[in-house]
Amino acid sequence: MFGQKLKELRSSRNQTQQRLADYLGISRAAYSHFENSRNDPDRETIVKLADYFDVSTDYLLGRGNREYENPESKSQTVAAHIDEDVSEEEMEDILNYIEFIKQKHKKE
């Protein structure tokens, strides 16, 4: 089950085994053994893979839904759009809009 999930995720994202092996700091052959269910990764490696694919560890282990919301991931995405080119006025608008959205959802 785990190996099949890895293959599906890797293929759906057009990644190579070598790229994943490099990310994990292991050989391509060692990564291939995970996909072919010859070896099981340790807990740390499972967590790294879940982070890489932005899925839960439960999903990788065949125990849950693929959907996974990493709150840090979303906040990092927002932060990535705010750089030093954002003026004080624009920053104030962004913060006001965030507050507006939060209030809107509280009412619903």
C-alpha positions in Angstrom: 0.0 0.0 0.0 2.7 2.5 1.0 4.8 1.8 -2.1 1.8 2.2 -4.4 0.9 5.5 -2.8 4.5 6.7 -3.3 4.4 5.7 -7.0 1.0 7.5 -7.5 2.2 10.7 -5.9 5.5 10.7 -7.6 4.0 10.1 -11.0 1.2 12.6 -10.5 3.8 15.3 -9.8 6.1 14.2 -12.6 9.0 13.5 -10.2 11.8 11.1 -10.7 12.9 8.5 -8.3 16.3 10.2 -8.3 14.9 13.5 -7.3 13.0 12.0 -4.4 16.1 10.0 -3.4 18.2 13.2 -3.5 15.6 15.0 -1.3 15.7 12.2 1.2 19.5 11.8 1.1 19.4 8.2 0.0 20.3 6.3 -3.2 17.8 5.9 -6.0 17.9 2.1 -5.4 16.9 2.6 -1.7 14.0 4.8 -2.8 13.0 2.3 -5.4 12.8 -0.3 -2.6 10.2 1.8 -0.9 8.1 2.1 -4.0 8.4 -1.7 -4.6 7.6 -2.5 -1.0 10.9 -4.3 -0.5 11.9 -2.0 2.4 9.9 0.2 4.8 11.1 3.7 5.5 11.7 4.9 9.0 9.3 7.3 10.7 11.5 10.4 9.9 11.5 9.4 6.2 7.7 9.0 6.1 7.3 12.4 7.6 9.7 13.9 5.0 7.7 12.3 2.2 4.4 13.5 3.6 5.8 17.0 3.8 7.2 16.8 0.2 3.9 15.6 -1.2 1.8 17.8 1.1 -0.2 14.8 2.3 -0.7 13.3 5.7 1.4 10.4 7.0 -1.9 8.5 7.5 -2.6 8.9 3.7 0.8 7.5 2.9 0.2 4.6 5.2 -3.2 3.9 3.6 -5.2 5.1 6.6 -6.9 8.3 5.5 -7.9 10.9 3.0 -5.3 12.4 0.7 -6.4 15.9 1.7 -4.2 17.5 4.3 -3.9 21.1 5.3 -0.6 22.1 6.7 -1.3 25.5 8.3 2.4 26.4 8.0 2.2 25.8 4.3 -0.7 28.2 3.8 0.9 30.9 5.9 4.2 30.5 4.1 2.3 30.8 0.8 0.8 34.1 1.9 4.1 35.3 3.3 5.8 34.5 0.0 3.6 37.0 -1.7 4.6 39.8 0.6 8.1 41.1 0.0 10.0 44.3 0.6 8.3 45.9 -2.4 5.1 46.0 -0.4 4.5 49.5 0.9 3.2 50.4 4.4 -0.1 51.3 2.8 -0.4 48.0 0.9 0.6 46.1 4.0 -2.2 47.9 6.0 -4.7 46.9 3.2 -3.5 43.3 3.3 -4.0 43.1 7.1 -7.3 44.8 6.9 -8.5 42.4 4.2 -7.3 39.4 6.4 -9.3 40.8 9.3 -12.4 41.3 7.0 -12.2 37.7 5.8 -11.9 36.4 9.4 -14.9 38.4 10.5 -16.9 37.3 7.5 -16.4 33.7 8.3 -17.2 34.1 12.0 -20.7 35.4 11.0 -21.3 32.4 8.7 
